[in-house]
């Protein structure tokens, strides 16, 4: 057993205990009633950084939720590595649907169940574990950047990146916020879809009308909205918005049985779209109706409602410009409204897709570190989700390596009921990151000598 592996075993109990404490804080960034919890989570992360030996811990303010930044100097001339994660989480949905309370972490059969265990407080804990393992003997200069609004699209990130340009610059970025190929098999995410969304309101009447008196003559807004939303896909389920691009996918097999098991697709329900699974998940656009505002069923009356609203999200593949995609989505919604319905659109979040190269000695150091920790090679894969900061870091730091890693797996149910993280993979991820920092220091020394 290497010294670092032994050190991981020693620090894991304290790290998992601290992770339980952080998870217990319901830091839901999208809900104003949890603003105090967001601040409490920020304070706890900052305290961890001080205890880990940071020479400076600062709270970065971009006008939104605060971010924690910490500085751990390394040897003179050593490269700078920035470790990223986020402490905010998604709402929990129906609390009664959870097997155990969403903010009361519970370990069952080798997994840690709770909101944020996987996305992304587990990522913060991996960084914390690596810092504790190295115990101040850092072979590289390390910065830690933990934000608090990733789950709402990081609206203040552009301001943070401009205002704190020096603090957020680095030679290597490690972003612990993706998903592994499967339990026991790590991944490096090399492509990410971007995202654009909007709220669309459809109106057909000045006021509600008796459905018996005028039904069949004038359209109600909810029916019109449903017909409009149905035009987002063709009969096979492919996205039907003109102007969106596609990209070729890798030759990775994703069996249908695995897809059904991981997603909980109901018997008899088919997949949508054409092409391989990985192409549709990573390299083609997707369109989803995330929410509809209309009369609740419990309050329904025999009334033709005058307006209804929906939130539409479109994931865009590498090579797609987000502004062009947003314009295409808006044009589609305006031109496909049925019966001359009035359409109003308000913009939402926008994030660029990413394509990441792993072709230098630093990437080889990462491959070696993860191979040693997991006992198998990391899979270089895509991800259908969006992490806009990946493209931002790469654009603002030419020549930097952006490494997107994970503590989650396809069964982690991020954003869903009974979110969880495999504790065995967590330990391996912590060791892999400690090994990576160590090997990056060795690579830098070799480059300096040559």
C-alpha positions as CSV (number, residue, x, y, z in Angstrom):
1,X,0.0,0.0,0.0
2,X,1.4,3.4,-0.9
3,X,1.7,6.1,1.7
4,X,-1.0,8.1,0.1
5,X,-3.4,5.2,0.1
6,X,-2.7,4.6,3.8
7,X,-3.3,8.3,4.4
8,X,-6.7,8.2,2.6
9,X,-7.8,5.4,4.9
10,X,-6.8,7.5,7.9
11,X,-8.7,10.7,6.8
12,X,-11.8,9.1,5.4
13,X,-13.8,8.8,8.7
14,X,-13.4,12.5,9.5
15,X,-14.1,13.6,5.9
16,X,-17.3,11.4,5.7
17,X,-18.4,12.9,9.1
18,X,-17.9,16.4,7.8
19,X,-19.7,15.5,4.6
20,X,-22.7,14.4,6.7
21,X,-22.7,17.8,8.4
22,X,-22.6,19.7,5.1
23,X,-25.4,17.6,3.6
24,X,-27.6,18.3,6.6
25,X,-27.7,22.0,5.6
26,X,-30.5,22.4,2.9
27,X,-28.6,24.8,0.8
28,X,-31.1,25.0,-2.0
29,X,-30.0,28.0,-4.1
30,X,-33.3,28.3,-6.1
31,X,-35.5,28.8,-3.0
32,X,-35.2,32.2,-1.2
33,X,-36.5,30.6,2.0
34,X,-33.2,28.7,2.1
35,X,-30.9,31.7,1.7
36,X,-29.7,31.4,5.3
37,X,-28.9,27.7,4.6
38,X,-26.8,28.7,1.6
39,X,-24.8,31.1,3.8
40,X,-24.4,28.4,6.4
41,X,-23.0,26.0,3.9
42,X,-20.6,28.6,2.6
43,X,-19.4,29.2,6.2
44,X,-18.8,25.5,6.8
45,X,-16.8,25.1,3.6
46,X,-14.7,28.2,4.5
47,X,-14.0,26.7,8.0
48,X,-12.8,23.4,6.4
49,X,-10.4,25.3,4.2
50,X,-8.9,27.2,7.1
51,X,-8.6,24.0,9.1
52,X,-6.9,22.3,6.1
53,X,-4.1,24.9,6.2
54,X,-5.1,27.5,3.6
55,X,-2.9,30.6,4.0
56,X,-5.9,32.7,2.8
57,X,-9.6,32.1,2.6
58,X,-11.9,34.6,1.0
59,X,-15.5,34.9,0.2
60,X,-15.9,36.0,-3.5
61,X,-18.9,38.2,-4.3
62,X,-20.3,38.4,-7.8
63,X,-23.7,39.9,-6.8
64,X,-25.3,36.5,-6.2
65,X,-24.7,33.5,-3.9
66,X,-21.2,33.8,-2.4
67,X,-18.3,31.6,-3.4
68,X,-15.5,30.3,-1.2
69,X,-11.9,30.7,-2.4
70,X,-8.9,29.3,-0.6
71,X,-5.2,29.4,-1.4
72,X,-2.6,26.7,-0.6
73,X,0.8,27.7,-1.8
74,X,3.2,25.0,-3.2
75,X,6.9,25.0,-4.1
76,X,8.2,28.0,-5.9
77,X,7.7,27.6,-9.6
78,X,5.2,24.8,-9.2
79,X,2.1,24.7,-11.4
80,X,-1.2,26.0,-10.1
81,X,-4.1,23.6,-9.8
82,X,-7.6,24.9,-9.1
83,X,-10.1,22.5,-7.5
84,X,-13.8,23.3,-8.2
85,X,-17.1,22.1,-6.9
86,X,-20.4,23.6,-5.7
87,X,-22.2,23.5,-2.3
88,X,-25.7,24.4,-3.5
89,X,-28.3,21.7,-4.3
90,X,-31.5,21.1,-6.0
91,X,-35.0,21.0,-4.3
92,X,-36.0,17.6,-3.0
93,X,-39.4,17.2,-4.7
94,X,-41.9,15.1,-2.7
95,X,-40.3,14.5,0.8
96,X,-42.5,11.5,1.4
97,X,-41.0,9.8,-1.7
98,X,-37.6,9.5,-0.1
99,X,-36.6,6.3,1.6
100,X,-34.9,8.3,4.3
101,X,-35.2,12.1,4.9
102,X,-33.4,14.0,2.1
103,X,-31.2,16.1,4.4
104,X,-30.5,13.3,6.9
105,X,-27.6,11.4,5.3
106,X,-27.9,7.6,5.7
107,X,-25.5,4.9,4.7
108,X,-27.1,1.8,3.2
109,X,-25.4,-1.1,1.4
110,X,-22.2,0.9,0.7
111,X,-23.9,4.0,-0.5
112,X,-24.6,7.4,1.1
113,X,-28.1,8.6,0.5
114,X,-29.1,12.3,0.8
115,X,-29.7,15.3,-1.4
116,X,-26.2,16.7,-2.3
117,X,-24.4,13.4,-1.5
118,X,-23.5,13.0,-5.2
119,X,-24.2,16.5,-6.7
120,X,-22.0,18.1,-5.6
121,X,-21.1,18.1,-1.9
122,X,-19.4,14.8,-2.5
123,X,-17.2,16.6,-4.9
124,X,-16.2,19.1,-2.2
125,X,-15.5,16.3,0.2
126,X,-13.1,14.7,-2.4
127,X,-11.1,17.9,-2.6
128,X,-11.1,18.1,1.2
129,X,-9.9,14.5,1.5
130,X,-7.0,15.1,-1.0
131,X,-5.9,18.2,1.0
132,X,-6.0,16.3,4.3
133,X,-4.1,13.4,2.8
134,X,-1.3,15.6,1.6
135,X,-1.4,17.4,5.0
136,X,0.3,20.6,3.9
137,X,3.0,18.9,1.9
138,X,1.6,20.1,-1.4
139,X,3.7,19.4,-4.5
140,X,1.8,22.1,-6.5
141,X,0.1,25.4,-5.8
142,X,-3.5,24.6,-5.0
143,X,-6.5,27.0,-5.2
144,X,-10.0,25.8,-4.1
145,X,-13.1,27.4,-5.6
146,X,-16.5,26.3,-4.3
147,X,-19.5,28.2,-5.7
148,X,-23.0,28.4,-4.4
149,X,-25.3,28.8,-7.4
150,X,-24.4,26.2,-10.0
151,X,-27.8,24.6,-9.7
152,X,-29.4,27.9,-10.9
153,X,-27.0,28.4,-13.8
154,X,-24.2,30.3,-12.0
155,X,-25.7,33.7,-13.0
156,X,-22.9,35.7,-11.3
157,X,-20.1,33.6,-12.7
158,X,-19.2,36.0,-15.5
159,X,-18.8,38.8,-12.8
160,X,-16.7,36.5,-10.6
161,X,-14.4,35.5,-13.4
162,X,-13.9,39.1,-14.4
163,X,-13.6,40.5,-10.9
164,X,-11.3,37.8,-9.6
165,X,-9.4,37.0,-12.7
166,X,-6.1,36.3,-11.0
167,X,-7.6,34.3,-8.1
168,X,-9.4,32.0,-10.6
169,X,-6.5,31.4,-13.0
170,X,-4.6,28.2,-13.1
171,X,-2.6,25.7,-15.1
172,X,-4.8,22.8,-14.3
173,X,-8.5,22.8,-13.3
174,X,-10.1,19.7,-11.6
175,X,-13.8,20.0,-11.7
176,X,-15.4,17.2,-9.6
177,X,-19.0,17.5,-10.9
178,X,-19.6,14.9,-13.6
179,X,-20.4,11.2,-13.6
180,X,-18.4,8.0,-13.9
181,X,-19.0,5.4,-16.5
182,X,-20.2,3.0,-13.9
183,X,-19.5,1.9,-10.3
184,X,-15.8,1.0,-10.1
185,X,-14.9,2.5,-13.4
186,X,-13.9,6.2,-13.4
187,X,-14.2,8.6,-16.3
188,X,-12.9,11.8,-17.7
189,X,-15.6,13.8,-19.3
190,X,-14.3,15.2,-22.5
191,X,-17.5,16.7,-24.0
192,X,-20.4,18.4,-22.3
193,X,-23.6,19.7,-23.8
194,X,-24.5,23.3,-23.2
195,X,-28.0,24.6,-22.3
196,X,-30.5,27.3,-23.2
197,X,-33.9,27.7,-21.7
198,X,-36.9,30.1,-21.6
199,X,-40.4,30.6,-20.3
200,X,-43.1,30.7,-22.9
201,X,-46.6,32.1,-22.1
202,X,-49.4,31.4,-24.5
203,X,-52.6,33.5,-24.4
204,X,-55.8,33.1,-26.3
205,X,-58.5,35.0,-24.4
206,X,-58.8,38.3,-22.4
207,X,-60.6,36.4,-19.6
208,X,-61.7,32.9,-18.7
209,X,-64.9,31.6,-20.3
210,X,-67.6,29.0,-19.6
211,X,-66.3,25.8,-21.3
212,X,-69.8,24.6,-22.2
213,X,-70.9,27.9,-23.7
214,X,-67.8,28.6,-25.8
215,X,-65.9,25.3,-25.9
216,X,-65.4,24.1,-29.5
217,X,-65.5,27.6,-30.8
218,X,-62.6,29.5,-29.1
219,X,-59.3,27.8,-28.0
220,X,-58.2,27.7,-24.4
221,X,-54.6,28.6,-23.6
222,X,-53.6,25.3,-22.1
223,X,-54.6,23.3,-25.1
224,X,-52.8,25.7,-27.3
225,X,-49.7,25.5,-25.1
226,X,-49.8,21.7,-25.3
227,X,-50.0,21.7,-29.0
228,X,-47.1,24.2,-29.2
229,X,-44.9,22.1,-26.9
230,X,-45.7,19.0,-28.9
231,X,-44.0,20.6,-32.0
232,X,-40.6,20.5,-30.2
233,X,-40.2,16.8,-31.4
234,X,-41.1,14.8,-34.5
235,X,-43.0,11.6,-34.3
236,X,-39.9,9.6,-33.5
237,X,-38.9,11.9,-30.6
238,X,-36.1,13.7,-32.4
239,X,-35.8,17.5,-31.6
240,X,-37.6,19.4,-34.4
241,X,-36.1,22.8,-33.8
242,X,-34.5,24.1,-36.9
243,X,-31.0,25.6,-36.6
244,X,-29.6,23.2,-34.0
245,X,-26.5,21.2,-34.8
246,X,-25.4,17.6,-34.1
247,X,-22.0,16.1,-33.7
248,X,-20.6,12.6,-34.3
249,X,-20.4,10.4,-31.2
250,X,-17.8,7.9,-30.0
251,X,-18.0,4.2,-30.5
252,X,-19.1,3.4,-26.9
253,X,-21.8,0.8,-26.4
254,X,-24.6,1.7,-24.0
255,X,-26.9,-1.4,-23.9
256,X,-30.6,-0.8,-23.7
257,X,-30.9,-3.1,-20.6
258,X,-28.4,-0.8,-18.8
259,X,-30.3,2.3,-19.9
260,X,-33.6,0.9,-18.6
261,X,-32.1,-0.1,-15.3
262,X,-30.4,3.2,-14.7
263,X,-33.3,5.4,-15.7
264,X,-36.2,3.4,-14.4
265,X,-37.9,3.5,-17.8
266,X,-41.3,1.9,-17.4
267,X,-42.1,-1.4,-19.2
268,X,-43.5,-0.7,-22.6
269,X,-42.1,2.9,-22.8
270,X,-39.7,3.2,-25.7
271,X,-36.7,5.4,-26.1
272,X,-37.0,8.6,-28.2
273,X,-34.9,9.7,-31.1
274,X,-32.7,8.0,-33.7
275,X,-29.1,7.0,-33.4
276,X,-27.0,5.4,-30.7
277,X,-27.7,6.0,-27.1
278,X,-24.4,7.9,-26.5
279,X,-25.0,10.1,-29.6
280,X,-28.4,11.1,-28.3
281,X,-27.2,11.7,-24.8
282,X,-24.0,13.6,-25.5
283,X,-23.8,14.8,-29.1
284,X,-27.4,15.7,-30.2
285,X,-29.7,18.4,-28.8
286,X,-32.5,17.5,-26.5
287,X,-35.7,19.5,-25.6
288,X,-37.5,19.1,-22.3
289,X,-40.6,20.7,-20.9
290,X,-39.6,21.2,-17.3
291,X,-42.7,22.8,-15.8
292,X,-46.2,24.1,-16.7
293,X,-48.1,26.8,-14.9
294,X,-51.9,26.4,-15.3
295,X,-54.9,25.8,-13.2
296,X,-54.2,23.0,-10.7
297,X,-56.5,19.9,-11.0
298,X,-57.8,20.5,-7.4
299,X,-58.9,23.9,-8.4
300,X,-60.3,23.1,-11.8
301,X,-63.6,24.4,-13.0
302,X,-65.4,24.3,-16.3
303,X,-63.5,27.2,-17.6
304,X,-61.5,27.9,-20.7
305,X,-58.3,29.5,-19.2
306,X,-56.9,32.6,-21.0
307,X,-53.2,32.0,-20.5
308,X,-50.7,29.2,-19.6
309,X,-47.0,29.2,-19.1
310,X,-44.2,26.6,-19.5
311,X,-40.5,26.4,-19.0
312,X,-38.6,24.8,-21.9
313,X,-35.0,23.6,-21.7
314,X,-32.8,22.7,-24.6
315,X,-29.4,20.9,-24.2
316,X,-27.0,21.7,-27.1
317,X,-24.1,19.6,-28.3
318,X,-20.5,20.7,-28.8
319,X,-20.1,23.0,-31.7
320,X,-23.4,24.8,-31.1
321,X,-23.4,28.5,-30.3
322,X,-25.7,29.2,-27.3
323,X,-27.0,32.5,-28.6
324,X,-27.9,30.9,-32.0
325,X,-29.6,28.1,-30.2
326,X,-31.6,30.4,-28.0
327,X,-32.7,32.4,-31.1
328,X,-33.7,29.1,-32.8
329,X,-35.8,28.0,-29.8
330,X,-37.5,31.4,-29.7
331,X,-38.2,31.4,-33.4
332,X,-39.6,27.9,-33.2
333,X,-42.0,28.8,-30.4
334,X,-43.2,32.0,-32.1
335,X,-43.8,30.4,-35.5
336,X,-45.5,27.2,-34.3
337,X,-48.1,28.6,-32.0
338,X,-51.5,27.2,-33.1
339,X,-54.6,29.2,-34.0
340,X,-52.9,32.5,-33.9
341,X,-52.2,32.3,-30.2
342,X,-50.3,35.1,-28.6
343,X,-46.8,34.1,-27.5
344,X,-44.6,35.8,-25.0
345,X,-41.1,34.6,-24.3
346,X,-38.7,35.5,-21.5
347,X,-35.1,34.2,-21.6
348,X,-33.5,32.0,-19.0
349,X,-30.0,30.6,-18.4
350,X,-27.5,30.0,-21.1
351,X,-24.3,27.9,-21.0
352,X,-21.8,26.9,-23.7
353,X,-21.0,23.3,-24.5
354,X,-17.4,22.0,-24.2
355,X,-15.0,19.8,-25.9
356,X,-11.9,19.0,-23.8
357,X,-8.5,17.7,-25.1
358,X,-6.5,15.3,-23.0
359,X,-3.3,15.0,-25.0
360,X,-0.3,16.2,-22.9
361,X,1.9,14.9,-20.1
362,X,-0.5,16.4,-17.5
363,X,-3.3,14.3,-18.9
364,X,-1.1,11.2,-18.8
365,X,-0.4,12.0,-15.2
366,X,-4.1,12.1,-14.6
367,X,-4.7,8.8,-16.4
368,X,-1.9,7.1,-14.3
369,X,-3.3,8.5,-11.0
370,X,-6.8,7.2,-11.7
371,X,-5.6,3.9,-13.0
372,X,-3.7,3.4,-9.7
373,X,-6.6,4.4,-7.5
374,X,-9.3,2.5,-9.3
375,X,-7.3,-0.4,-10.7
376,X,-8.7,0.2,-14.2
377,X,-8.3,2.8,-16.9
378,X,-10.6,5.8,-16.9
379,X,-13.2,6.0,-19.7
380,X,-13.1,9.2,-21.8
381,X,-16.7,9.9,-22.3
382,X,-19.3,12.6,-22.9
383,X,-21.9,14.0,-20.6
384,X,-25.4,15.2,-21.5
385,X,-25.4,17.6,-18.7
386,X,-24.0,21.1,-18.7
387,X,-21.1,22.7,-16.7
388,X,-20.7,26.1,-18.4
389,X,-17.7,27.0,-16.3
390,X,-15.7,24.3,-18.1
391,X,-15.7,26.3,-21.3
392,X,-15.1,29.5,-19.4
393,X,-12.0,28.2,-17.6
394,X,-10.6,26.8,-20.9
395,X,-11.2,30.1,-22.8
396,X,-9.8,32.3,-20.1
397,X,-6.7,30.1,-19.5
398,X,-5.1,29.2,-22.8
399,X,-3.0,26.0,-22.6
400,X,-4.6,24.9,-19.3
401,X,-5.7,21.4,-18.8
402,X,-9.4,21.1,-17.7
403,X,-10.0,17.8,-16.1
404,X,-13.7,16.9,-15.4
405,X,-13.9,14.1,-12.8
406,X,-16.7,12.6,-10.8
407,X,-17.8,11.0,-7.5
408,X,-21.1,9.9,-8.9
409,X,-22.2,7.0,-11.1
410,X,-25.2,6.5,-13.4
411,X,-27.3,5.1,-10.6
412,X,-26.7,8.2,-8.3
413,X,-30.0,9.9,-9.2
414,X,-28.7,13.4,-9.1
415,X,-31.6,15.9,-8.9
416,X,-33.9,13.0,-8.2
417,X,-35.4,11.1,-5.3
418,X,-33.0,9.0,-3.2
419,X,-29.8,10.6,-4.6
420,X,-26.8,8.6,-3.5
421,X,-23.1,8.1,-3.8
422,X,-21.0,4.9,-3.8
423,X,-18.7,5.2,-0.8
424,X,-16.1,2.8,-2.3
425,X,-15.8,5.0,-5.4
426,X,-15.6,8.1,-3.1
427,X,-12.5,6.7,-1.4
428,X,-11.0,5.8,-4.7
429,X,-11.7,9.3,-6.1
430,X,-10.1,10.9,-3.1
431,X,-6.9,8.7,-3.6
432,X,-6.9,9.5,-7.3
433,X,-7.0,13.2,-6.7
434,X,-4.2,13.1,-4.1
435,X,-2.1,11.0,-6.5
436,X,-2.9,13.4,-9.3
437,X,-1.6,16.4,-7.3
438,X,1.5,14.5,-6.5
439,X,2.1,13.4,-10.1
440,X,1.5,16.9,-11.4
441,X,4.3,18.1,-9.2
442,X,6.6,15.4,-10.6
443,X,5.7,16.3,-14.1
444,X,6.5,19.9,-13.4
445,X,10.0,19.0,-12.0
446,X,10.7,16.8,-15.1
447,X,9.7,19.6,-17.5
448,X,11.9,22.1,-15.6
449,X,14.9,19.8,-15.8
450,X,14.5,19.2,-19.5
